[in-house]
């Protein structure tokens, strides 16, 4: 079960809205969705939670590049929502060029045999645990150490409490 919400900072405090990400296919599309939640260049947080497995945060400030934090990258790879957040740049690998034919997997193994989160040491292996910028909420009063200690079961609630907007988040939950 997933929960997704946008938290937009306004002159009147934080406003929350639930949102469907079914039509979002990339981080750029997600950032544009976040930017459309506010008329100014205010901060917008995209909150994604997969019950008990992982959570992700995307911070969008105006036209700046989005900042991302994922609590468990290996678990997030098994999710369509997680795949939106786990960009090549975040994973530290070269973007795939669809024009280039990949001939490196010709050992007879089926495609996908090396599952995400595999500890094989391959350059495409996704690390287990947190990934991204845990300091993305520091100027909002939530330091990186606190973000790293959050668990998927209560992360969004604790973040909303710290921001003073738990009532608006719960209203859309």
RAQUIFEN-V640812 format. One record per pair of residues at least 24 apart in sequence whose ideal C-beta (glycine too) atoms are under 10 Angstrom apart, sorted by the first residue. I is the first residue (numbers start at 1). J is the second residue. Records with the same first field share a line. If there is no record, write none. Layout:
# RAQUIFEN-V640812
I=J + J
This chain:
# RAQUIFEN-V640812
1=49 + 50 + 51 + 52 + 53
2=48 + 49 + 50 + 51 + 53 + 79 + 80 + 81
3=47 + 48 + 49 + 50 + 51 + 55 + 156 + 169 + 172 + 173
4=30 + 46 + 47 + 48 + 49 + 50 + 56 + 81 + 156 + 172
5=45 + 46 + 47 + 48 + 49 + 156 + 160 + 168 + 169 + 171 + 172 + 173
6=30 + 33 + 34 + 36 + 37 + 38 + 44 + 45 + 46 + 47 + 58 + 60 + 172
7=34 + 37 + 43 + 44 + 45 + 46 + 47 + 57 + 59 + 156 + 159 + 160 + 163 + 165 + 168 + 169 + 172
8=34 + 35 + 36 + 37 + 38 + 39 + 40 + 42 + 43 + 44 + 45 + 46 + 60 + 165 + 168
9=38 + 40 + 42 + 43 + 44 + 45 + 61 + 140 + 163 + 165
10=37 + 38 + 39 + 40 + 42 + 43 + 44
11=40 + 42
13=163 + 164 + 165 + 168
14=42 + 43 + 45 + 140 + 160 + 163 + 164 + 165 + 166 + 167 + 168 + 169
15=42 + 44 + 165 + 168 + 172
16=45 + 47 + 160 + 165 + 166 + 167 + 168 + 169 + 170 + 171 + 172 + 173
17=168 + 171 + 172
18=47 + 169 + 171 + 172 + 173
19=46 + 47 + 48 + 172
21=46 + 48 + 80 + 81 + 84
22=80 + 81
24=80 + 81 + 84
25=80 + 83 + 84
26=83 + 84 + 87
27=58 + 65 + 66 + 68 + 83 + 84 + 85 + 86 + 87 + 89 + 90
28=65 + 66 + 84 + 87
29=84
30=58 + 60 + 66 + 68 + 81 + 84 + 85
31=58 + 59 + 60 + 63 + 64 + 65 + 66
32=60
33=58 + 60
34=58 + 59 + 60 + 61 + 66
35=60 + 61 + 62 + 63 + 66
38=62
43=136 + 137 + 139 + 140
45=136 + 137 + 140 + 156 + 159 + 160 + 163 + 165
46=81 + 84 + 85
47=155 + 156 + 159 + 160 + 169
48=76 + 79 + 81 + 82 + 84 + 85 + 156
49=81 + 152 + 153 + 154 + 155 + 156 + 157 + 173
50=75 + 76 + 78 + 79 + 81 + 82 + 152
51=152 + 153
52=151 + 152 + 153
53=78 + 79 + 82 + 152 + 153
54=78 + 79 + 81 + 82 + 85 + 130 + 151 + 152 + 155
55=150 + 151 + 152 + 153 + 154 + 155 + 156 + 159
56=81 + 82 + 84 + 85 + 86 + 131 + 132 + 152 + 155
57=85 + 132 + 133 + 134 + 136 + 137 + 147 + 150 + 155 + 156 + 159
58=84 + 85 + 132 + 136
59=133 + 136 + 137 + 139 + 140
61=136 + 139
65=89
66=133 + 136
67=132 + 133 + 135 + 136 + 137
68=131 + 132 + 133 + 136
69=130 + 131 + 132 + 133 + 134 + 135 + 136 + 137 + 144 + 147 + 148 + 150 + 155
70=126 + 127 + 129 + 130 + 131 + 132 + 133
71=129 + 130 + 131 + 132 + 134 + 147 + 148 + 150 + 151 + 152 + 155
72=117 + 126 + 127 + 128 + 129 + 130 + 131 + 152
73=116 + 117 + 126 + 127 + 128 + 129 + 130 + 131 + 132
74=115 + 116 + 117 + 118 + 119 + 125 + 126 + 127 + 128 + 129 + 131
75=116 + 117 + 126 + 128 + 129 + 152
76=116 + 117 + 126 + 131
77=115 + 116 + 117 + 126
78=115 + 116 + 117 + 126
82=116 + 126
83=116
85=131 + 132
86=116 + 126 + 131 + 132
87=132
88=124
90=126 + 131 + 132 + 133
91=123 + 124 + 125 + 126 + 127 + 131 + 132
92=123 + 127 + 131
93=123 + 124 + 125 + 126
94=123
96=124
137=162 + 163
140=164
